Amino acid sequence: MRLPPVAPVLLAALLWPAAGPAQGATRLAREVLAEMVSQRTTTEGSTTPLAESLAARFRAAGFPAEDVLLLGAGTEDRNLVVRLRGRDRTRPPRLFGAHLDVVGAEPPLWSADPWTLTERDGVLYGRGVQDDKGPAASLVAAFLTLQADGVVPAGDLLLMLTAGEESGKNNGVDWLVTNRPDLTRAEFAIIADAGGGEMVAGAPVAFSVQSAEKIYLDVTLTARGPGGHSSVPNGPSPIDRLARAISAVGAFTFPVTLNPVAREFLRARATMTPGAQGAAMAAIARDPSDAAAARTLSADPALNALLRTTCIVSLVSGGTAPNAIPAEATANVNCRVIPGTEPDSVVATLRRLAAPAQVEVTVAYPARPSPPSVLPAVLRTAITESLAATVGPVPIIPFMEMGATDGVYLRNLGIPTFGVIGLFTADAELRTMHGNDERVTAAAYDRSVEFMLQLVRRLAR
């Protein structure tokens, strides 16, 4: 789960009105979440036992065996795809997804067992309660509740719970897109791994929907030379030349490139952001060439990343001994490319920057195109109504993810894909994602379950 780069969230979830109906779904989601947290679905572990136990739940709830599919790249990386059959099988399905794998945890650094869902003082602790088992459990509860209520959707609804999002190893969505595209073709997809709500002074003020994400690209800088004994240097070493290239890359700023999603985000955020920053948002949304507005916004690292492609050196390697000149030195440059920008042009820029130092530039991890998605009216209406029923009326703001989600594989197929989570999460809680004592308030989590149930019901119509 990754949330948009906005002003710090000031959440007082317990100040919200009392929770509404759907208490059965929230109890079920808590039960499923406890089961999920107890399964160590880390890189060293396996998603398969969890996928199998969830599949058993769906079959026991009356889903036909042929609509509960366990499949994937390897025995340790099984994915679960569940189909809730609709009346009109000719309609394209609507797809919901989340990932089952989590990052590792260091129990001695936690105040609670990371592998046990623990509620203490109105707060839920456990690895994955935010990323991404909490949202995944809310989807499971929604599908099971619709089945129990005898809801037959207008068209099929698909639930996809997958492996490999955190590690990239045997990524489940990538595998399904490649090997079972029939299970991923959809009218649109909702990935419960991005988006979320913002609170100010205890009141919900905005809800962000991820409608684009920057494109991941890794390149390698390589400097070579004859090597030799360090007592007899012969000009700049490979490390010297690599350092020169690294300095050139670090000093370079890519131009402002606003795609429609980022522009709409800035326009909407401007009215909610005080002072010079809000004025700059409004100005650059009107005129992306406004250099003064760009300077103001670029002072904020998150907003700078929203405005332009960024490249940063993330790994450096070179040398074998303190008294030897290496024959080779390398660096990894990680780029996050604005959707709509040609990745080859970014690589060409890096080659130009590295050329004076005689440093080679090669692509280590190629970019996957990920065009922005336009929020369809039916989905915007469903989100609006679901928010009104659970937290009250708040504006919906499309945003561009700075990081990466599994949505890239679906957008690459031309499927409109959106990050949607019902959590309104405090900034202090957000910082625990992937960290110690990952947590979310119980009230905020229960409300997110109600929101997801409302959303799935409306999209079943």
Buried (B, 14 or more C-beta within 10 A) or exposed (E): BBBBBBBEBBBBBEEBEEBEEBEBBBEBBBBBBBBBBBBBBBBEBBBBBBBEBBBEBBBEBEBEEEBBBEBBBEEBBBBBBBBBBBEEEEEEBBBBBBBBBBBEBEEEEBEBBBBEBBBEEEBBBBBBBBBBBBBBBBBBBBBBBBBEEEBEBEBBBBBBBBBBBBBEBBBBBBBBBEEBEEBBBBBBBBBBBBBBBBBBEEBBBBBBBBBBBBBBBBBBBBBBBEBBEBEEEEEBBBBBBBBBBBEBBEEEBBEBBBBBBBBBBBBBBBEBBEEEBBBBBBBBBEEBEBEEBBEBBBEBEEBBBBBBBBBEBEEBEBBEEEEBBBBBBBBBBBBBBBBBBEBEEBBEBBBEBBEEBBBBBEBBBEBBBBBBBBBEEBBBEBBBBBBEBBBEEBBBBBBBBBEBBBBBBBBBEEBBBBBBBBBBBBBEBBEBBBBBBBBBBBBBBBBBBBBBBBBBBBBBE
